[in-house]
């Protein structure tokens, strides 16, 4: 009887965490399939630098209540003078954004607690804000390092005459 009294509360505490882990792994697998599908369908991506990334719009980013802080997963392709985001939302809607990187502002936002504790960068183009964070898989570990790497690369290619520009 004492064992049952011990295991019932333990199960009530542990079961939700197990379900969250399973759900997170499933969603990470779905995002990976999105990246693979985009890479297969867009051959030009293989000719440049690209990163698996998650996207959040200007409308969604400031909202407080959201289960996942991003609304789409995709590829951020970095060309010579343009950046292209090709993604798919959780509702299976394709999203394609193109930025002339030399006419854009790229800002480092860092870790945002109300947006999943992830590190974010912001691209402002033609007065519209677009938020990006790196793909980290099931957990948020590595978000700062990977997103900062993308931010640095964007800064390198946005400066004319930079030897890192392609």
KAFEN-V117293 format. One record per residue. N is the residue number from 1. RES is the residue in one letter. OMEGA is omega in whole degrees, 0 to 359 (* if undefined). D_FIRST is the distance of its C-alpha to the first C-alpha in Angstrom with 2 decimals. Layout:
BEGIN
N:RES:OMEGA:D_FIRST ; N:RES:OMEGA:D_FIRST
END
This chain:
BEGIN
1:X:180:0.00 ; 2:X:179:3.80 ; 3:X:180:5.39 ; 4:X:179:5.22 ; 5:X:179:6.38 ; 6:X:186:8.75 ; 7:X:180:10.11 ; 8:X:177:10.97 ; 9:X:178:13.37 ; 10:X:178:14.56 ; 11:X:179:15.49 ; 12:X:180:17.19 ; 13:X:187:19.22 ; 14:X:185:20.12 ; 15:X:178:20.90 ; 16:X:179:23.94 ; 17:X:177:25.37 ; 18:X:179:25.16 ; 19:X:178:26.90 ; 20:X:179:29.53 ; 21:X:179:30.29 ; 22:X:180:30.73 ; 23:X:180:32.93 ; 24:X:178:34.97 ; 25:X:178:35.65 ; 26:X:180:36.78 ; 27:X:177:39.10 ; 28:X:176:40.52 ; 29:X:177:41.33 ; 30:X:179:43.08 ; 31:X:179:45.12 ; 32:X:178:46.15 ; 33:X:177:47.45 ; 34:X:180:49.45 ; 35:X:181:51.10 ; 36:X:180:51.95 ; 37:X:180:53.42 ; 38:X:181:55.59 ; 39:X:179:56.82 ; 40:X:185:57.86 ; 41:X:183:59.65 ; 42:X:185:61.49 ; 43:X:183:63.55 ; 44:X:181:65.12 ; 45:X:182:61.83 ; 46:X:181:62.16 ; 47:X:181:65.46 ; 48:X:177:64.07 ; 49:X:178:61.17 ; 50:X:181:58.07 ; 51:X:169:54.52 ; 52:X:190:51.35 ; 53:X:175:50.58 ; 54:X:188:48.81 ; 55:X:174:50.86 ; 56:X:181:50.48 ; 57:X:178:53.24 ; 58:X:181:54.81 ; 59:X:186:53.33 ; 60:X:189:49.69 ; 61:X:183:49.61 ; 62:X:181:49.64 ; 63:X:183:47.01 ; 64:X:185:43.84 ; 65:X:175:41.29 ; 66:X:181:41.04 ; 67:X:174:38.23 ; 68:X:183:40.61 ; 69:X:179:43.61 ; 70:X:180:45.97 ; 71:X:179:47.32 ; 72:X:175:48.87 ; 73:X:180:48.77 ; 74:X:183:51.94 ; 75:X:172:54.60 ; 76:X:181:56.83 ; 77:X:180:60.14 ; 78:X:178:62.52 ; 79:X:183:66.13 ; 80:X:181:69.33 ; 81:X:180:69.67 ; 82:X:175:66.90 ; 83:X:181:63.16 ; 84:X:172:61.53 ; 85:X:175:57.97 ; 86:X:184:56.97 ; 87:X:178:53.54 ; 88:X:180:51.35 ; 89:X:179:49.20 ; 90:X:176:45.72 ; 91:X:177:47.56 ; 92:X:177:49.67 ; 93:X:178:52.77 ; 94:X:178:55.13 ; 95:X:177:56.21 ; 96:X:179:59.34 ; 97:X:178:60.69 ; 98:X:181:63.74 ; 99:X:167:64.84 ; 100:X:190:68.13 ; 101:X:180:66.65 ; 102:X:177:69.87 ; 103:X:181:69.79 ; 104:X:171:66.12 ; 105:X:179:64.35 ; 106:X:182:61.38 ; 107:X:175:59.11 ; 108:X:179:56.11 ; 109:X:181:53.38 ; 110:X:184:50.72 ; 111:X:178:47.04 ; 112:X:184:46.17 ; 113:X:181:42.71 ; 114:X:176:43.01 ; 115:X:173:43.91 ; 116:X:182:40.90 ; 117:X:180:41.73 ; 118:X:173:44.26 ; 119:X:187:47.80 ; 120:X:168:50.49 ; 121:X:185:54.22 ; 122:X:172:56.52 ; 123:X:176:59.60 ; 124:X:182:61.91 ; 125:X:181:64.57 ; 126:X:176:67.02 ; 127:X:181:65.17 ; 128:X:182:61.79 ; 129:X:179:58.73 ; 130:X:185:56.55 ; 131:X:182:53.42 ; 132:X:172:52.19 ; 133:X:184:49.38 ; 134:X:174:48.98 ; 135:X:181:46.59 ; 136:X:182:43.77 ; 137:X:185:41.46 ; 138:X:184:37.76 ; 139:X:177:37.74 ; 140:X:181:40.34 ; 141:X:179:41.01 ; 142:X:182:44.75 ; 143:X:184:45.83 ; 144:X:183:48.13 ; 145:X:184:49.88 ; 146:X:180:50.49 ; 147:X:178:51.56 ; 148:X:177:53.83 ; 149:X:178:55.41 ; 150:X:179:56.24 ; 151:X:180:57.58 ; 152:X:179:59.82 ; 153:X:177:61.15 ; 154:X:178:61.93 ; 155:X:180:63.80 ; 156:X:184:65.76 ; 157:X:182:66.98 ; 158:X:180:67.77 ; 159:X:179:70.49 ; 160:X:177:73.85 ; 161:X:179:75.41 ; 162:X:181:72.18 ; 163:X:178:72.33 ; 164:X:178:68.70 ; 165:X:179:69.78 ; 166:X:*:70.35
END
